[in-house]
Amino acid sequence: MTMDPLKLPFDADAMLAGLRPWIECESPTWDAAAVDRMMDLAAYDLAQMAEIERIPGRMGFGGCVRARFPHPNKGEPGILIVGHMDTVHPVGTLEKLPFKREGDICYGPGIMDMKGGNYTSVEAIRQLIAAGMQTPLPVTVLFTPDEEVGTPSTRELIEAEAARNKYVLVPEPARDDGGAVIGRYAIARFNLRTHGLPSHAGARLSEGKSAIAAMARKIIEIEAMTGDDCTFSVGVIHAGQWVNCVSSVCEAEALSMAKTQGDLDDGVARLMALAGEENGVSFEITRGVTRPVWEPDQPGTMAMFEIAKDLASDLGFELTGASSGGGSDGNFTGYMGIPTLDSLGVRGKGLHTLTEHIEVASLAERGRLIAGMLMRLS
């Protein structure tokens, strides 16, 4: 008799205990050494089951972990699980957001986005191996270090790995209703810079032209461009060293999100048109990394979603599917046309904030869902 993967002995409490070291190993994107320490933990856990490759980082980012699991058809197209181990939380966040459980809620930096989902994927594979269950297709896990800043150093690696596989699973956090993502909006990043004229802010204020003031006006103008089809936001700004100096340079970063590639292209054109010089202050805009639109309703993705819906029904909940903003590495694989199912990770709230938390029970729920997917995809 073949064991039902949905009835494997997933234990949410035990999974949370295994996840804790991952959460307490802080791994902000820009701290390559910290991210590599996190990759060490993941590699250790995976090495008990798989062949591990450590792929060195580049462009100042940490490295990757790639795990290939034993399979009689090793080398043939299979299933790729892709997740990122970097977080938006700087080292030291644990002092403000410690790993802490309160009933069915557990807090911690990166626990929802997306270490909880990554760990749940590893546990799903562990449970299948322990039960002696062989997945129909080979399974590869790829953990990356730079998703939170648009995946500038590993996009090519993700796309190359995805091209060798039939399916991609992305254990990003579940949608608010526990649903999966079957498409994602396009996202573009921009680097902004104003150049002004310095002067002494006390004795010669009128002789200067403030780069900060000019940038502030541009930020208001940029964010006012937000509409239903395309959004604009500025999330980073750097300028000034002395309060008694009129600033000569100000730098900022902007992000735009759109539901279609056409909407994004239009938004990019409108933003780029703001560049120029006004009142002696120049405004420069350069394009950063872009996530392409992953169009929803692709046949391969929808077939995967139907399998996931059936599994979820057997687990006692309804799995919805929708296109989503936010961006993930699923943008790349979905854009390539490879069947991709995203947001299979844990339920929770507060990602990217100091209230980030998960529902502990969802560790077992999503573990069973992912295990079921690994056994049903062929």
C-alpha positions as CSV (number, residue, x, y, z in Angstrom):
1,M,0.0,0.0,0.0
2,T,1.3,3.4,-1.0
3,M,1.4,5.9,1.9
4,D,-0.6,9.1,1.4
5,P,1.8,12.1,1.5
6,L,-0.9,14.2,3.1
7,K,-0.8,11.8,6.1
8,L,2.9,12.0,6.8
9,P,3.7,12.8,10.4
10,F,4.4,16.5,10.1
11,D,4.7,18.0,13.5
12,A,4.4,21.8,13.6
13,D,6.1,22.1,17.0
14,A,9.1,20.1,15.9
15,M,9.3,22.0,12.7
16,L,9.3,25.3,14.6
17,A,12.2,24.0,16.7
18,G,14.1,23.2,13.6
19,L,13.3,26.6,12.0
20,R,14.4,28.6,15.0
21,P,18.2,28.5,14.3
22,W,17.4,29.8,10.8
23,I,15.5,32.7,12.2
24,E,18.1,33.5,14.8
25,C,20.8,33.6,12.1
26,E,20.0,37.1,10.8
27,S,20.8,37.4,7.1
28,P,20.1,40.9,5.6
29,T,20.8,41.1,1.8
30,W,23.6,43.6,2.0
31,D,25.6,41.6,4.6
32,A,27.1,38.8,2.5
33,A,28.9,37.2,5.4
34,A,25.6,37.0,7.4
35,V,23.8,35.5,4.4
36,D,26.6,32.9,3.9
37,R,26.2,31.9,7.6
38,M,22.5,31.3,6.9
39,M,23.4,29.3,3.8
40,D,25.8,27.2,6.0
41,L,22.8,26.2,8.2
42,A,20.6,25.3,5.2
43,A,23.4,23.3,3.6
44,Y,23.9,21.3,6.8
45,D,20.2,20.4,7.0
46,L,20.1,19.5,3.3
47,A,23.4,17.6,3.3
48,Q,21.7,14.8,5.3
49,M,19.6,14.1,2.3
50,A,21.1,15.5,-0.9
51,E,24.2,16.3,-2.9
52,I,25.1,19.9,-2.0
53,E,26.8,22.6,-4.1
54,R,27.9,25.9,-2.7
55,I,27.9,28.5,-5.4
56,P,30.1,31.5,-4.6
57,G,28.4,34.9,-4.5
58,R,29.2,37.8,-6.8
59,M,28.5,41.5,-7.1
60,G,29.1,41.8,-3.3
61,F,26.3,39.4,-2.4
62,G,26.4,36.1,-0.5
63,G,26.5,32.7,-2.2
64,C,23.8,30.1,-3.1
65,V,23.0,26.6,-2.0
66,R,21.9,24.1,-4.6
67,A,20.7,20.6,-3.5
68,R,20.0,17.7,-5.8
69,F,18.2,14.7,-4.2
70,P,18.8,11.1,-5.2
71,H,16.5,9.9,-7.9
72,P,16.6,7.0,-10.5
73,N,16.1,9.6,-13.3
74,K,18.7,12.0,-12.0
75,G,19.6,14.6,-14.6
76,E,16.2,14.6,-16.3
77,P,13.8,17.6,-16.1
78,G,12.1,17.6,-12.8
79,I,10.9,20.0,-10.1
80,L,12.8,23.1,-8.9
81,I,12.1,24.6,-5.5
82,V,13.5,28.1,-5.4
83,G,13.6,30.4,-2.4
84,H,15.7,33.3,-1.0
85,M,17.5,33.3,2.3
86,D,18.1,37.1,2.5
87,T,15.8,39.3,4.5
88,V,15.1,43.1,4.8
89,H,16.0,43.0,8.5
90,P,19.5,44.3,9.5
91,V,21.6,42.4,12.0
92,G,20.4,43.4,15.4
93,T,16.7,43.2,14.6
94,L,16.4,40.2,16.9
95,E,16.7,42.7,19.8
96,K,13.5,44.3,18.7
97,L,11.8,41.3,17.1
98,P,13.1,38.2,18.9
99,F,12.0,34.7,18.0
100,K,9.0,34.4,20.3
101,R,6.0,32.1,20.3
102,E,2.6,33.2,21.6
103,G,0.1,30.5,21.2
104,D,-0.2,29.7,17.5
105,I,1.7,32.8,16.5
106,C,5.5,32.9,16.3
107,Y,7.5,36.1,15.6
108,G,10.9,36.6,14.1
109,P,12.8,38.5,11.3
110,G,12.3,36.7,8.0
111,I,10.1,34.0,9.5
112,M,7.4,34.7,7.1
113,D,9.4,36.1,4.2
114,M,10.6,33.5,3.5
115,K,12.6,31.2,5.8
116,G,9.4,29.6,7.1
117,G,8.4,28.5,3.6
118,N,12.0,27.4,2.8
119,Y,12.2,25.3,5.9
120,T,8.8,23.8,5.2
121,S,10.0,22.7,1.8
122,V,13.0,21.0,3.2
123,E,10.8,19.2,5.8
124,A,8.5,18.0,3.1
125,I,11.3,16.4,1.3
126,R,12.7,14.9,4.6
127,Q,9.3,13.4,5.4
128,L,9.0,11.8,1.9
129,I,12.5,10.3,2.2
130,A,11.9,9.0,5.7
131,A,8.7,7.3,4.5
132,G,10.6,5.7,1.6
133,M,8.5,7.6,-0.9
134,Q,10.0,8.3,-4.3
135,T,8.9,11.4,-6.1
136,P,8.0,10.8,-9.8
137,L,10.4,13.5,-10.9
138,P,13.9,14.5,-9.6
139,V,13.8,17.4,-7.1
140,T,16.3,20.3,-6.9
141,V,16.3,23.0,-4.2
142,L,18.0,26.4,-4.9
143,F,18.4,28.9,-2.1
144,T,19.5,32.4,-3.2
145,P,20.9,35.5,-1.5
146,D,19.5,38.6,-3.2
147,E,15.8,38.5,-3.9
148,E,14.9,41.4,-1.6
149,V,16.8,43.8,-3.9
150,G,15.6,42.4,-7.2
151,T,17.8,39.4,-7.7
152,P,20.6,41.2,-9.5
153,S,23.3,38.6,-9.0
154,T,21.4,35.3,-9.4
155,R,18.7,35.9,-12.0
156,E,20.7,34.1,-14.6
157,L,21.4,31.2,-12.3
158,I,17.7,30.8,-11.4
159,E,16.7,31.0,-15.1
160,A,19.3,28.4,-16.1
161,E,18.2,26.0,-13.4
162,A,14.5,26.5,-14.2
163,A,15.2,25.8,-17.9
164,R,16.5,22.4,-16.9
165,N,13.2,21.5,-15.1
166,K,9.5,20.9,-15.9
167,Y,8.0,22.7,-12.9
168,V,8.9,25.4,-10.4
169,L,7.6,25.7,-6.8
170,V,8.1,28.9,-4.9
171,P,7.5,28.8,-1.1
172,E,7.0,32.5,-0.7
173,P,4.4,33.5,2.0
174,A,0.9,32.5,1.3
175,R,-1.6,35.2,0.3
176,D,-3.7,36.8,3.0
177,D,-6.4,34.1,2.5
178,G,-3.9,31.3,2.4
179,G,-4.0,31.2,-1.4
180,A,-1.4,30.6,-4.0
181,V,0.0,33.0,-6.7
182,I,-0.5,32.1,-10.3
183,G,1.0,35.3,-11.8
184,R,2.9,38.4,-10.7
185,Y,3.0,42.0,-11.6
186,A,6.0,43.7,-13.3
187,I,8.4,45.6,-11.1
188,A,11.0,48.1,-12.1
189,R,13.6,49.9,-9.8
190,F,15.2,53.3,-10.5
191,N,18.2,55.1,-9.1
192,L,17.5,58.9,-8.7
193,R,20.1,61.7,-8.2
194,T,19.9,65.4,-7.9
195,H,22.9,67.7,-8.3
196,G,22.7,71.1,-6.7
197,L,25.1,73.9,-5.6
198,P,26.7,73.9,-2.1
199,S,27.0,76.9,0.2
200,H,27.1,77.7,3.8
201,A,23.6,77.2,5.1
202,G,24.0,79.9,7.7
203,A,26.1,82.7,6.1
204,R,25.4,82.1,2.4
205,L,22.1,80.2,2.2
206,S,20.9,82.1,-0.9
207,E,24.0,81.2,-2.9
208,G,23.3,77.5,-2.7
209,K,20.8,75.2,-4.5
210,S,19.7,72.3,-2.4
211,A,19.8,68.9,-3.9
212,I,17.7,67.6,-1.0
213,A,14.9,70.2,-1.5
214,A,14.9,69.4,-5.2
215,M,14.7,65.7,-4.5
216,A,11.9,66.2,-2.0
217,R,9.8,68.0,-4.7
218,K,10.5,65.2,-7.2
219,I,9.5,62.5,-4.7
220,I,6.1,64.2,-4.3
221,E,5.8,64.4,-8.1
222,I,6.8,60.8,-8.6
223,E,4.4,59.3,-6.0
224,A,1.6,61.5,-7.3
225,M,1.9,59.5,-10.6
226,T,0.5,56.4,-8.9
227,G,-2.7,55.1,-10.4
228,D,-4.7,51.9,-10.7
229,D,-2.5,50.4,-13.4
230,C,0.9,51.5,-12.2
231,T,2.3,52.5,-8.8
232,F,5.3,54.6,-7.8
233,S,7.1,54.8,-4.5
234,V,10.4,56.1,-3.1
235,G,11.8,53.9,-0.3
236,V,15.4,55.0,0.1
237,I,17.0,58.4,0.3
238,H,20.6,59.5,1.1
239,A,22.0,63.0,1.4
240,G,23.9,65.5,3.4
241,Q,26.7,65.3,6.0
242,W,26.5,68.7,7.7
243,V,23.3,70.5,8.7
244,N,25.1,73.9,8.1
245,C,25.9,73.0,4.4
246,V,23.4,73.3,1.5
247,S,23.4,69.8,0.0
248,S,25.0,69.4,-3.4
249,V,24.0,65.7,-4.0
250,C,21.0,63.7,-3.1
251,E,20.4,60.0,-4.1
252,A,17.2,58.0,-3.8
253,E,15.7,54.7,-5.0
254,A,12.2,54.3,-6.5
255,L,10.1,51.3,-7.3
256,S,7.3,51.0,-9.8
257,M,4.8,48.1,-10.1
258,A,2.3,47.4,-12.9
259,K,-0.2,44.7,-13.7
260,T,0.9,44.4,-17.4
261,Q,4.1,44.9,-19.3
262,G,2.4,47.6,-21.3
263,D,1.5,49.5,-18.1
264,L,5.0,49.2,-16.8
265,D,6.5,50.4,-20.1
266,D,4.2,53.4,-20.0
267,G,5.1,54.1,-16.4
268,V,8.8,53.8,-17.0
269,A,8.6,56.3,-19.9
270,R,6.7,58.8,-17.7
271,L,9.2,58.5,-14.9
272,M,12.2,58.8,-17.2
273,A,10.7,61.9,-18.8
274,L,11.2,63.7,-15.4
275,A,14.9,63.8,-15.9
276,G,16.5,67.2,-16.7
277,E,17.5,70.5,-15.1
278,E,15.4,73.0,-13.3
279,N,16.6,76.2,-11.5
280,G,20.2,75.1,-11.6
281,V,19.6,71.6,-10.1
282,S,19.9,68.6,-12.4
283,F,17.8,65.4,-11.9
284,E,19.2,62.1,-13.2
285,I,17.4,58.8,-13.4
286,T,18.9,55.4,-14.2
287,R,17.1,52.1,-14.5
288,G,17.8,49.4,-11.9
289,V,16.8,45.8,-12.0
290,T,13.4,44.8,-13.5
291,R,11.1,41.9,-12.8
292,P,9.1,41.1,-15.9
293,V,5.3,40.4,-15.9
294,W,4.4,36.8,-15.2
295,E,1.1,36.6,-17.0
296,P,-1.6,34.6,-15.1
297,D,-3.6,31.7,-16.6
298,Q,-0.8,30.0,-18.4
299,P,-2.0,26.4,-19.1
300,G,1.0,24.7,-17.3
301,T,0.6,26.8,-14.2
302,M,-3.1,26.4,-14.1
303,A,-2.7,22.6,-14.3
304,M,-0.4,22.8,-11.3
305,F,-2.9,25.0,-9.5
306,E,-5.7,22.4,-10.0
307,I,-3.5,19.8,-8.4
308,A,-2.8,22.0,-5.5
309,K,-6.5,22.9,-5.1
310,D,-7.3,19.1,-4.9
311,L,-4.6,18.6,-2.3
312,A,-5.8,21.6,-0.3
313,S,-9.4,20.3,-0.4
314,D,-8.1,17.0,1.0
315,L,-6.3,19.0,3.7
316,G,-9.6,20.8,4.6
317,F,-9.2,24.2,3.1
318,E,-10.0,26.0,-0.1
319,L,-6.9,27.1,-2.1
320,T,-7.5,30.3,-4.1
321,G,-5.2,31.5,-6.9
322,A,-4.6,35.0,-8.1
323,S,-2.1,37.3,-9.7
324,S,-0.2,39.3,-7.2
325,G,2.1,42.3,-6.7
326,G,5.2,42.3,-4.5
327,G,7.4,40.4,-7.0
328,S,9.4,37.2,-6.5
329,D,11.8,35.0,-8.4
330,G,8.6,33.4,-9.7
331,N,8.4,36.4,-12.0
332,F,11.4,35.1,-13.9
333,T,10.4,31.5,-14.3
334,G,6.8,32.3,-15.0
335,Y,7.9,34.9,-17.7
336,M,9.9,32.1,-19.2
337,G,6.7,30.1,-19.6
338,I,7.8,27.3,-17.2
339,P,4.8,26.1,-15.1
340,T,5.3,27.9,-11.8
341,L,3.2,27.9,-8.6
342,D,4.1,30.6,-6.1
343,S,3.2,31.5,-2.5
344,L,3.1,27.9,-1.3
345,G,4.8,29.0,1.9
346,V,3.5,29.6,5.4
347,R,0.5,31.8,6.5
348,G,1.3,34.9,8.5
349,K,1.3,38.7,8.6
350,G,3.6,41.6,9.0
351,L,6.3,40.7,6.5
352,H,9.0,43.3,6.2
353,T,8.0,44.9,9.6
354,L,8.8,44.5,13.2
355,T,5.6,42.5,13.7
356,E,6.5,39.8,11.2
357,H,5.0,36.5,12.3
358,I,3.6,33.1,11.1
359,E,0.8,30.8,12.1
360,V,2.6,27.9,13.6
361,A,0.0,25.4,12.5
362,S,0.6,26.4,8.9
363,L,4.0,24.8,9.0
364,A,2.5,21.3,8.9
365,E,-0.3,22.3,6.6
366,R,2.0,23.7,4.0
367,G,4.5,20.9,4.5
368,R,1.8,18.4,3.6
369,L,0.7,20.6,0.6
370,I,4.3,20.7,-0.8
371,A,4.8,17.0,-0.2
372,G,1.6,16.3,-2.0
373,M,2.8,18.4,-4.9
374,L,6.1,16.7,-5.1
375,M,4.3,13.3,-5.3
376,R,1.6,14.4,-7.8
377,L,3.7,16.3,-10.4
378,S,4.9,14.1,-13.2
